[in-house]
Amino acid sequence: MSLNYVILSGHLVQDSEIRYTVSGKAVLEFNLALVDTHQPDQTHTIRVINRRESSPELQRQLRKGMNVIVEGQIQKRKSEVSGIKRMQPEIQLESLSILGSTHMKGTAL
């Protein structure tokens, strides 16, 4: 048995962004900065993606520097730059909480 579910706490590196698929579906994206608890001077960044209906409403609320908790699944995005193939991890958002505010699970779902 395996389980693909993560909970991460960090802050937004920049304002969230919306892009639209060819079919016109909104996709919310933002980068989450994570501080390494064993090496506090090290920060890791991971991309978070929300493909759900609530993306435009959520995008208006997420701003650079906000502390959030995200829950979701790890996925890999394939890309190729200058002939070099890469696989980058990203989080497919299932739930989001803004720290210091009310829980927004209903908004992110």
C-alpha positions in Angstrom: 0.0 0.0 0.0 1.2 3.5 -0.7 -0.1 7.0 0.1 0.5 10.2 -1.7 -0.6 13.0 0.6 1.4 15.9 1.9 0.8 18.8 4.3 3.2 21.7 4.0 3.5 25.0 5.8 5.3 28.0 4.2 4.9 31.4 2.7 4.2 32.6 -0.8 7.2 33.6 -2.8 5.1 36.0 -5.0 1.5 36.7 -5.7 -0.5 33.8 -7.0 -1.1 33.7 -10.7 -3.9 32.4 -12.9 -3.4 30.9 -16.3 -6.0 29.4 -18.6 -6.0 26.1 -20.5 -6.9 25.9 -24.1 -10.4 25.0 -23.1 -10.7 28.1 -20.9 -10.3 26.4 -17.5 -8.6 28.6 -14.8 -5.5 27.1 -13.2 -4.0 28.8 -10.1 -0.3 28.5 -9.5 2.0 29.8 -6.8 5.4 29.0 -5.3 5.6 28.0 -1.7 8.9 28.7 0.3 9.7 26.0 2.9 12.3 26.6 5.6 14.5 23.5 6.3 14.0 22.8 10.1 17.5 21.2 10.3 19.2 24.0 8.4 17.2 27.2 9.0 19.4 29.2 6.5 18.2 26.8 3.7 14.9 27.4 1.9 13.2 25.1 -0.5 10.6 26.2 -3.1 7.8 24.0 -4.5 5.1 24.9 -7.0 1.5 24.5 -5.9 -1.2 24.0 -8.6 -5.0 24.3 -8.1 -7.1 23.2 -11.1 -10.5 23.4 -9.3 -13.4 25.8 -10.0 -12.5 28.2 -7.2 -9.1 29.3 -8.6 -10.1 32.9 -9.5 -11.6 33.6 -6.0 -8.6 32.0 -4.3 -6.2 34.0 -6.5 -7.6 37.3 -5.3 -6.8 36.3 -1.7 -3.2 34.9 -2.0 -0.5 37.5 -1.9 3.3 37.4 -1.6 4.6 36.7 1.9 1.4 35.2 3.2 1.8 32.1 5.5 -0.3 29.2 4.4 -0.8 25.5 5.0 -1.4 23.4 1.8 -2.6 19.8 1.6 -2.5 17.8 -1.5 -0.7 15.2 -3.7 2.8 15.3 -5.1 2.9 15.1 -8.9 5.7 15.5 -11.4 5.7 18.0 -14.2 7.8 17.1 -17.3 9.5 19.9 -19.1 12.3 20.3 -21.6 14.5 23.3 -21.8 17.3 23.5 -24.5 17.0 19.8 -25.1 17.4 18.9 -21.4 14.5 16.9 -20.0 13.5 17.6 -16.4 10.9 16.3 -14.0 9.9 18.8 -11.3 7.7 18.0 -8.3 4.6 20.1 -7.7 1.7 19.8 -5.3 -1.8 19.3 -6.6 -3.8 21.4 -4.1 -6.7 19.8 -2.2 -7.0 22.1 0.8 -5.5 25.5 1.8 -5.5 27.4 5.1 -4.2 31.0 5.5 -2.5 31.2 8.8 -4.0 33.8 11.1 -7.3 33.6 9.2 -10.3 31.4 9.0 -9.9 28.0 7.3 -10.5 28.2 3.6 -10.9 24.5 2.8 -14.3 25.1 1.2 -12.7 27.7 -1.1 -9.9 25.5 -2.3 -12.1 22.5 -2.9 
